[in-house]
Amino acid sequence: MKKLLWIFFPFLLFGQEAFISYSEYGQMLYQNPRGISCVQCHGKNGEGISIIKYKEGDKLKELRGADIRNMNLISMQKALNAYHKVMPRYYLTNKEIEAIYDYLKVKNSF
């Protein structure tokens, strides 16, 4: 029994609950949720970037990803669970949305 305890002691002492941190999980989801990256339209920091420029009649128009840096968690959850004409729905869980939200808050706090 003592030998068994010595074998598992390092794992108990240095073991972590998860292989990645909550922030890393949020980063992973933001950069690649369900195969399409949030960063492609919302930018590295959530600032929103140009997706495409096009001409309509004689006017030059631009489709931009929304700036989500100052969005609160409830608004983000509603936006991600709603239908949009341009943005696909990813069917993220509330925990996944919270991880993305926390990642953006940490990233933009510096």
PAKOLLO-832703 format. One line per 2 residues: number of its first residue (from 1); for each residue x, y, z of N, C-alpha, C, O. Coordinates in Angstrom, 1 decimal, always signed. Layout:
// residues N
NUM = X/Y/Z/X/Y/Z/X/Y/Z/X/Y/Z; ...
This chain:
// residues 110
1 = +0.8/-1.2/+0.0/+0.0/+0.0/+0.0/+0.9/+1.3/+0.0/+0.6/+2.2/-0.7; +2.0/+1.2/+0.8/+2.8/+2.4/+0.8/+3.5/+2.6/-0.5/+3.7/+3.8/-0.9
3 = +3.9/+1.5/-1.2/+4.5/+1.7/-2.5/+3.5/+2.3/-3.5/+3.8/+3.2/-4.3; +2.3/+1.9/-3.4/+1.2/+2.4/-4.3/+1.0/+3.9/-4.0/+0.8/+4.7/-5.0
5 = +1.1/+4.3/-2.8/+0.9/+5.7/-2.4/+2.1/+6.5/-3.0/+1.8/+7.6/-3.5; +3.3/+6.0/-2.9/+4.5/+6.7/-3.5/+4.4/+6.8/-5.0/+4.9/+7.8/-5.6
7 = +3.8/+5.9/-5.6/+3.7/+5.9/-7.1/+2.7/+7.0/-7.5/+3.0/+7.8/-8.5; +1.6/+7.1/-6.8/+0.6/+8.1/-7.2/+0.7/+9.5/-6.6/+0.1/+10.4/-7.0
9 = +1.6/+9.6/-5.6/+1.8/+10.9/-4.9/+2.2/+12.0/-5.8/+1.6/+13.1/-5.7; +3.1/+11.8/-6.8/+3.5/+13.0/-7.7/+2.3/+13.4/-8.5/+2.1/+14.6/-8.8
11 = +1.5/+12.4/-9.0/+0.3/+12.8/-9.8/-0.7/+13.6/-8.9/-1.3/+14.5/-9.5; -0.9/+13.2/-7.7/-1.8/+14.0/-6.8/-1.3/+15.3/-6.5/-2.0/+16.3/-6.4
13 = +0.0/+15.4/-6.3/+0.7/+16.7/-6.0/+0.7/+17.7/-7.1/+0.4/+18.9/-7.0; +1.1/+17.2/-8.3/+1.3/+18.1/-9.5/+0.2/+18.0/-10.5/+0.2/+18.7/-11.5
15 = -0.8/+17.1/-10.3/-1.8/+17.0/-11.3/-2.7/+18.2/-11.4/-2.9/+18.9/-10.3; -3.2/+18.5/-12.5/-4.1/+19.6/-12.7/-5.5/+19.1/-13.1/-5.7/+18.0/-13.5
17 = -6.5/+19.9/-12.9/-7.9/+19.5/-13.2/-8.0/+19.4/-14.7/-8.7/+18.5/-15.2; -7.4/+20.3/-15.5/-7.6/+20.3/-16.9/-6.2/+20.4/-17.6/-5.3/+20.8/-17.0
19 = -6.2/+20.0/-18.9/-5.0/+20.0/-19.7/-4.7/+21.5/-20.1/-3.6/+21.8/-20.3; -5.8/+22.2/-20.3/-5.6/+23.6/-20.7/-6.4/+24.5/-19.8/-7.4/+24.1/-19.1
21 = -6.0/+25.8/-19.6/-6.7/+26.7/-18.8/-8.0/+27.1/-19.4/-8.2/+26.9/-20.6; -8.8/+27.8/-18.6/-10.1/+28.3/-19.1/-9.9/+29.3/-20.2/-10.6/+29.4/-21.2
23 = -8.9/+30.2/-20.0/-8.5/+31.2/-21.0/-8.0/+30.6/-22.3/-8.4/+31.1/-23.4; -7.2/+29.6/-22.2/-6.7/+28.9/-23.4/-7.9/+28.2/-24.1/-7.9/+28.2/-25.3
25 = -8.8/+27.7/-23.4/-10.0/+27.1/-24.0/-10.8/+28.1/-24.7/-11.3/+27.9/-25.8; -11.0/+29.3/-24.1/-11.7/+30.4/-24.8/-11.0/+30.9/-26.0/-11.6/+31.2/-27.0
27 = -9.6/+30.9/-25.9/-8.8/+31.3/-27.1/-9.0/+30.3/-28.2/-9.2/+30.6/-29.4; -9.0/+29.0/-27.9/-9.1/+27.9/-28.9/-10.5/+28.0/-29.6/-10.6/+27.9/-30.8
29 = -11.5/+28.3/-28.8/-12.9/+28.4/-29.3/-13.0/+29.7/-30.2/-13.6/+29.6/-31.3; -12.4/+30.8/-29.8/-12.5/+32.0/-30.5/-11.7/+31.9/-31.9/-12.2/+32.4/-32.9
31 = -10.6/+31.2/-31.9/-9.8/+31.0/-33.1/-10.4/+29.9/-34.0/-10.1/+30.0/-35.2; -11.1/+29.0/-33.5/-11.6/+27.9/-34.3/-12.8/+27.2/-33.8/-12.7/+26.0/-33.5
33 = -14.0/+27.8/-33.6/-15.1/+27.1/-33.1/-15.8/+26.4/-34.3/-16.2/+27.0/-35.2; -16.0/+25.1/-34.1/-16.7/+24.3/-35.1/-16.1/+24.5/-36.6/-16.9/+24.4/-37.5
35 = -14.8/+24.8/-36.7/-14.2/+24.8/-38.0/-14.1/+26.2/-38.6/-13.4/+26.3/-39.6; -14.8/+27.2/-38.1/-14.8/+28.5/-38.7/-14.4/+29.5/-37.6/-15.0/+29.5/-36.5
37 = -13.4/+30.3/-37.9/-12.8/+31.2/-36.8/-13.6/+32.5/-36.6/-13.9/+33.2/-37.6; -13.9/+32.8/-35.4/-14.4/+34.1/-35.0/-13.5/+35.3/-35.5/-13.9/+36.3/-35.9
39 = -12.2/+35.0/-35.3/-11.2/+35.9/-35.6/-11.2/+36.4/-37.1/-10.7/+37.5/-37.4; -11.7/+35.6/-38.0/-11.7/+36.0/-39.4/-12.6/+37.2/-39.7/-12.4/+37.9/-40.6
41 = -13.7/+37.4/-38.8/-14.6/+38.5/-39.0/-14.5/+39.5/-37.9/-14.7/+40.7/-38.1; -14.2/+39.1/-36.7/-14.2/+39.9/-35.5/-12.8/+40.4/-35.2/-12.7/+41.3/-34.3
43 = -11.8/+39.9/-35.8/-10.4/+40.4/-35.6/-9.8/+39.7/-34.3/-10.5/+39.0/-33.6; -8.5/+39.9/-34.2/-7.7/+39.3/-33.1/-8.2/+39.7/-31.7/-8.1/+38.9/-30.8
45 = -8.7/+40.9/-31.6/-9.1/+41.4/-30.3/-10.6/+41.6/-30.2/-11.1/+42.1/-29.2; -11.4/+41.2/-31.2/-12.8/+41.4/-31.2/-13.2/+42.8/-31.7/-14.4/+43.2/-31.6
47 = -12.3/+43.5/-32.4/-12.5/+44.8/-32.9/-13.4/+44.9/-34.1/-13.9/+46.0/-34.5; -13.6/+43.8/-34.8/-14.4/+43.8/-36.0/-13.5/+44.2/-37.2/-12.9/+45.3/-37.1
49 = -13.5/+43.5/-38.2/-12.7/+43.8/-39.4/-13.5/+43.7/-40.7/-14.6/+43.2/-40.7; -12.9/+44.2/-41.7/-13.6/+44.2/-43.0/-13.7/+42.8/-43.6/-12.6/+42.1/-43.6
51 = -14.8/+42.3/-43.9/-15.0/+41.0/-44.5/-14.9/+41.1/-46.0/-14.2/+40.3/-46.7; -15.7/+42.0/-46.6/-15.7/+42.2/-48.0/-16.1/+43.6/-48.4/-16.9/+44.2/-47.7
53 = -15.5/+44.1/-49.5/-16.0/+45.4/-50.0/-16.6/+45.1/-51.4/-16.1/+44.3/-52.1; -17.8/+45.7/-51.6/-18.5/+45.5/-52.9/-19.1/+46.8/-53.4/-19.3/+47.7/-52.7
55 = -19.5/+46.7/-54.6/-20.2/+47.9/-55.2/-21.6/+47.6/-55.4/-22.0/+46.5/-55.9; -22.5/+48.5/-55.0/-23.9/+48.4/-55.1/-24.3/+49.7/-55.9/-24.4/+50.8/-55.3
57 = -24.7/+49.5/-57.1/-25.0/+50.7/-58.0/-23.7/+51.4/-58.2/-22.7/+50.9/-58.6; -23.7/+52.7/-57.8/-22.5/+53.5/-57.9/-21.8/+53.7/-56.6/-20.9/+54.5/-56.4
59 = -22.3/+53.0/-55.5/-21.7/+53.2/-54.2/-20.8/+52.0/-53.8/-21.2/+50.8/-54.1; -19.7/+52.3/-53.2/-18.8/+51.2/-52.6/-19.3/+50.9/-51.2/-19.4/+51.8/-50.4
61 = -19.6/+49.7/-50.9/-20.0/+49.3/-49.6/-19.1/+48.3/-49.0/-18.2/+47.7/-49.7; -19.2/+48.1/-47.7/-18.3/+47.2/-47.0/-19.1/+46.4/-45.9/-19.9/+47.0/-45.2
63 = -18.8/+45.2/-45.9/-19.4/+44.3/-44.9/-18.3/+44.1/-43.8/-17.3/+43.6/-44.1; -18.6/+44.4/-42.6/-17.7/+44.3/-41.5/-18.2/+43.4/-40.4/-19.4/+43.3/-40.1
65 = -17.3/+42.7/-39.7/-17.7/+41.9/-38.5/-17.9/+42.9/-37.4/-17.3/+44.0/-37.4; -18.8/+42.6/-36.5/-19.2/+43.5/-35.4/-18.0/+43.7/-34.4/-17.3/+42.7/-34.2
67 = -17.9/+44.8/-33.8/-17.0/+45.0/-32.7/-17.6/+44.4/-31.5/-18.6/+44.9/-31.0; -17.0/+43.4/-30.9/-17.6/+42.7/-29.8/-16.8/+42.9/-28.5/-17.0/+42.2/-27.5
69 = -15.8/+43.8/-28.5/-15.0/+44.1/-27.3/-15.8/+44.6/-26.1/-15.4/+44.2/-25.0; -16.8/+45.4/-26.3/-17.5/+45.9/-25.2/-18.9/+45.3/-24.9/-19.7/+45.8/-24.2
71 = -19.1/+44.1/-25.6/-20.3/+43.4/-25.4/-20.4/+42.7/-24.1/-19.3/+42.2/-23.6; -21.5/+42.8/-23.4/-21.6/+42.1/-22.1/-21.9/+40.6/-22.4/-22.3/+40.2/-23.5
73 = -21.8/+39.8/-21.4/-22.0/+38.3/-21.5/-23.4/+38.0/-22.0/-23.6/+37.1/-22.9; -24.4/+38.6/-21.5/-25.8/+38.3/-21.9/-26.0/+38.6/-23.3/-26.7/+37.9/-24.1
75 = -25.5/+39.8/-23.7/-25.7/+40.2/-25.1/-25.0/+39.2/-26.1/-25.5/+38.9/-27.1; -23.8/+38.8/-25.6/-23.0/+37.8/-26.5/-23.8/+36.5/-26.6/-23.8/+35.9/-27.7
77 = -24.3/+36.0/-25.5/-25.1/+34.8/-25.5/-26.3/+34.9/-26.4/-26.6/+34.0/-27.2; -27.0/+36.0/-26.3/-28.2/+36.2/-27.2/-27.7/+36.3/-28.7/-28.4/+35.7/-29.5
79 = -26.7/+37.0/-29.0/-26.2/+37.2/-30.3/-25.7/+35.8/-30.9/-26.0/+35.5/-32.1; -25.1/+35.0/-30.1/-24.6/+33.7/-30.6/-25.7/+32.7/-30.8/-25.5/+31.7/-31.5
81 = -26.8/+32.9/-30.1/-27.9/+32.0/-30.2/-29.0/+32.4/-31.2/-30.0/+31.7/-31.3; -28.8/+33.6/-31.7/-29.8/+34.2/-32.6/-29.5/+33.9/-34.1/-28.4/+33.5/-34.4
83 = -30.5/+34.0/-35.0/-30.3/+33.9/-36.4/-29.7/+35.2/-37.0/-30.2/+36.2/-36.6; -28.7/+35.1/-37.8/-28.1/+36.2/-38.5/-28.1/+35.9/-40.0/-27.9/+34.8/-40.4
85 = -28.2/+36.9/-40.8/-28.1/+36.8/-42.3/-26.7/+36.4/-42.7/-26.6/+35.6/-43.6; -25.7/+36.9/-42.0/-24.3/+36.7/-42.5/-23.6/+35.7/-41.6/-22.9/+34.7/-42.1
87 = -23.7/+35.8/-40.3/-22.9/+35.0/-39.3/-23.5/+33.6/-39.2/-24.7/+33.6/-38.8; -22.8/+32.6/-39.3/-23.3/+31.2/-39.1/-23.6/+31.0/-37.6/-23.0/+31.6/-36.8
89 = -24.5/+30.1/-37.4/-24.7/+29.7/-36.0/-23.8/+28.5/-35.6/-23.7/+27.5/-36.4; -23.2/+28.6/-34.5/-22.2/+27.6/-34.1/-22.8/+26.6/-33.0/-22.1/+25.6/-32.7
91 = -23.9/+26.9/-32.4/-24.5/+26.0/-31.4/-23.5/+25.8/-30.2/-23.3/+24.7/-29.8; -23.0/+26.9/-29.8/-22.1/+26.9/-28.6/-22.8/+26.7/-27.3/-23.9/+27.3/-27.2
93 = -22.3/+26.0/-26.4/-22.9/+25.9/-25.1/-22.7/+27.2/-24.3/-21.8/+28.0/-24.7; -23.4/+27.4/-23.2/-23.2/+28.6/-22.4/-21.8/+28.7/-21.8/-21.2/+29.7/-21.7
95 = -21.2/+27.5/-21.5/-19.9/+27.5/-20.9/-18.9/+27.9/-22.0/-17.9/+28.6/-21.7; -19.1/+27.5/-23.3/-18.2/+27.8/-24.3/-18.3/+29.3/-24.6/-17.3/+30.0/-24.9
97 = -19.5/+29.9/-24.6/-19.6/+31.3/-24.8/-19.0/+32.1/-23.7/-18.3/+33.1/-23.9; -19.1/+31.6/-22.4/-18.5/+32.3/-21.3/-16.9/+32.2/-21.4/-16.3/+33.2/-21.1
99 = -16.4/+31.1/-21.9/-15.0/+31.0/-22.1/-14.5/+32.0/-23.2/-13.4/+32.6/-23.0; -15.2/+32.1/-24.3/-14.8/+33.1/-25.3/-14.9/+34.5/-24.7/-14.0/+35.3/-25.0
101 = -16.0/+34.8/-24.0/-16.2/+36.1/-23.4/-15.0/+36.4/-22.4/-14.5/+37.5/-22.5; -14.7/+35.5/-21.6/-13.6/+35.7/-20.6/-12.3/+35.9/-21.4/-11.5/+36.8/-21.0
103 = -12.0/+35.1/-22.4/-10.8/+35.3/-23.2/-10.7/+36.7/-23.8/-9.6/+37.3/-23.7; -11.8/+37.2/-24.3/-11.8/+38.5/-24.9/-11.6/+39.6/-23.9/-10.9/+40.6/-24.1
105 = -12.2/+39.4/-22.7/-12.0/+40.4/-21.6/-10.6/+40.5/-21.1/-10.0/+41.5/-20.9; -10.0/+39.3/-21.0/-8.6/+39.3/-20.5/-7.7/+39.8/-21.6/-6.8/+40.6/-21.3
107 = -7.9/+39.5/-22.8/-7.1/+39.9/-24.0/-7.2/+41.5/-24.1/-6.2/+42.1/-24.5; -8.3/+42.0/-23.9/-8.5/+43.5/-24.1/-8.3/+44.3/-22.8/-8.6/+45.5/-22.8
109 = -7.9/+43.7/-21.7/-7.7/+44.4/-20.5/-6.3/+45.1/-20.4/-6.0/+45.8/-19.4; -5.4/+44.8/-21.4/-4.1/+45.3/-21.3/-3.9/+46.6/-22.0/-2.8/+47.2/-22.1
